[in-house]
Amino acid sequence: SLQGITFHVLATNEGAINQLTITPSNLEIVNSVMKHEIDGSVTGAEIADINADGSPEIYIYINSAGSGSYGSLVAYSANNKKSLSEIYMAPLAYDKVNSVGYMGHDEFTIIENSLARRFPVYNEGDPNCCPKGGIRQLQYKLIKGEASWQLRLVNSTTY
């Protein structure tokens, strides 16, 4: 719960393909249940207001099944505490710079007013067990797009 809005998150997490259910409450107009079929398991969820508009967002972190544990995100923003809109985050594969050396093992977290995504960087020839390219952290801000909320990359650091 944050700012009077509550999210109940339930995931089956029983195999490679799972069901994710998000049930909001205390929204002024629409409290519809959101259902998603997800590839992998939910590894965490956080509520935040990273755009500081007085209405919370829910961020649900997913890692795919298998040795890669590729990360993905399901997220919604409460619109003036009235209804929910899905938040879009472009797949990492669309980023020709930051996807170099990516082989999964993502971690997501909220840091102050941004969403952070961290993963090990693999050099060419590194086995899945032993990345040698360091850690890359991508930092995203929540912005209002033409038709929906979007997470926009604002910083990339490899260390």
URBEL-V427422 format. One record per pair of residues at least 24 apart in sequence whose ideal C-beta (glycine too) atoms are under 10 Angstrom apart, sorted by the first residue. I is the first residue (numbers start at 1). J is the second residue. D is the distance in whole Angstrom. If there is no record, write none. Layout:
# URBEL-V427422
I,J,D  I,J,D
This chain:
# URBEL-V427422
1,25,9  1,26,8  1,47,7  1,56,8  2,46,10  2,47,4  2,48,7  2,49,7  2,55,9  2,56,4  2,57,9  2,58,9  2,78,9  3,47,9  3,49,7  3,53,10  3,54,6  3,55,7  3,56,5  3,78,8  3,81,7  4,28,10  4,55,10  4,56,9  4,78,10  4,81,7  5,31,10  5,47,8  5,49,10  5,55,7  5,56,5  5,57,10  5,58,9  5,78,5  5,81,6  5,84,9  6,31,10  6,47,9  6,56,9  6,58,10  7,34,9  7,45,8  7,47,6  7,56,8  7,57,9  7,58,5  7,60,9  7,76,8  7,78,9  7,84,9  8,33,9  8,58,10  9,34,10  9,42,7  9,44,10  9,45,5  9,47,10  9,58,7  9,60,6  9,74,9  10,35,10  10,42,9  11,36,9  11,38,7  11,40,10  11,41,7  11,42,4  11,43,10  11,45,9  11,60,8  11,62,8  11,74,10  12,37,10  12,38,9  12,41,9  12,42,9  13,38,9  13,40,9  13,41,4  13,42,6  13,43,9  13,62,10  14,41,9  15,40,10  15,41,9  15,65,7  16,40,7  16,41,9  16,64,8  16,65,4  16,66,8  17,65,8  18,42,8  18,62,9  18,65,9  20,45,10  20,60,7  20,62,8  20,74,6  22,58,6  22,60,7  22,74,8  22,75,10  22,76,7  22,84,8  24,56,10  24,58,8  24,76,8  24,78,7  24,83,9  24,84,6  26,78,9  26,81,8  27,55,9  27,78,6  27,79,9  27,80,9  27,81,6  27,82,6  27,83,6  27,84,7  28,78,10  28,79,10  28,80,8  28,81,6  28,82,5  28,83,8  29,79,9  29,80,9  29,81,9  29,82,4  29,83,5  30,79,9  30,82,7  30,83,4  30,84,7  31,83,8  31,84,9  32,83,8  32,84,7  34,58,9  34,60,10  34,74,8  34,76,7  34,84,7  34,86,8  36,60,9  36,62,9  36,74,6  36,86,10  38,62,5  38,63,10  38,64,9  38,72,8  38,74,7  39,63,10  39,64,5  39,65,7  39,66,10  39,70,8  39,72,7  40,64,4  40,65,5  40,66,8  40,68,10  40,69,8  40,70,8  40,71,9  40,72,7  41,65,7  41,69,9  42,74,9  43,69,9  43,71,8  43,106,9  43,107,8  43,108,8  44,107,9  44,108,7  44,109,8  45,74,9  45,75,10  45,108,10  46,75,10  46,108,8  46,109,7  46,110,5  46,115,9  47,78,10  47,110,9  48,75,10  48,109,10  48,110,5  48,111,10  48,112,9  48,113,8  48,114,9  48,115,8  48,142,9  49,77,9  49,78,9  49,110,10  49,113,8  49,142,9  50,77,9  50,110,7  50,111,9  50,112,8  50,113,5  50,114,6  50,115,7  50,140,9  50,141,7  50,142,5  50,151,9  51,77,8  51,113,7  51,114,10  51,141,7  51,142,4  51,143,7  51,144,8  51,149,8  52,113,6  52,142,9  53,77,8  53,78,9  53,79,9  53,80,8  53,81,10  53,142,9  53,144,9  54,78,9  54,80,8  54,81,8  55,79,7  55,80,6  55,81,5  55,82,8  55,84,10  56,81,8  57,84,9  57,85,10  57,87,6  57,110,9  57,115,9  57,142,7  57,149,8  57,151,10  58,84,8  58,87,9  59,87,8  59,89,10  59,108,7  59,109,9  59,110,7  59,115,6  59,142,10  59,151,9  60,108,9  61,106,8  61,107,8  61,108,4  61,109,8  61,115,10  61,117,9  62,106,9  62,108,9  63,104,8  63,105,8  63,106,6  63,107,9  63,108,9  64,104,7  64,106,9  66,104,8  66,128,10  67,103,9  67,104,8  67,105,9  67,128,5  67,129,9  68,102,10  68,103,6  68,104,4  68,105,7  68,106,10  68,128,7  69,103,9  69,104,5  69,105,5  69,106,7  69,107,10  69,119,9  69,128,10  70,102,8  70,103,8  70,104,4  70,105,8  70,106,7  70,119,9  71,102,10  71,104,7  71,105,8  71,106,3  71,107,8  71,108,6  71,117,7  71,118,9  71,119,7  72,106,8  72,108,9  73,106,9  73,108,7  73,115,8  73,117,8  73,140,9  73,151,8  75,108,10  75,115,8  75,142,9  75,149,8  75,151,7  76,149,8  77,142,7  77,144,9  77,148,9  77,149,5  79,149,9  85,144,10  85,147,9  85,148,6  85,149,6  86,148,6  86,149,8  87,115,9  87,140,10  87,142,7  87,143,10  87,145,10  87,148,7  87,149,4  87,150,7  87,151,6  88,145,7  88,147,9  88,148,6  88,149,7  88,150,5  88,151,7  88,152,10  89,115,8  89,117,9  89,140,7  89,142,10  89,149,10  89,150,7  89,151,4  89,152,9  89,153,9  90,140,10  90,150,8  90,151,8  90,152,9  90,153,8  92,117,8  92,119,9  92,136,10  92,138,8  92,153,10  95,138,8  95,153,7  95,156,9  97,153,10  97,156,7  98,136,7  98,138,6  98,153,7  98,156,5  98,158,9  99,136,10  100,124,10  100,133,9  100,136,9  100,158,10  101,126,8  101,131,8  101,132,10  101,133,5  101,134,9  101,136,7  101,158,9  102,133,10  102,136,8  103,128,7  103,131,7  103,133,10  104,128,9  105,131,8  105,135,10  106,138,10  107,135,9  107,137,9  108,138,10  108,140,10  109,137,10  111,137,9  111,139,7  112,139,10  113,141,7  113,142,8  114,138,10  114,139,5  114,140,6  114,141,6  114,142,8  114,151,9  114,154,7  114,155,8  115,139,7  115,140,5  115,141,8  115,142,8  115,151,6  116,140,8  116,155,9  116,157,10  117,151,9  117,153,9  117,156,10  118,157,10  121,158,6  121,159,10  133,158,7  134,158,5  134,159,6  135,159,6
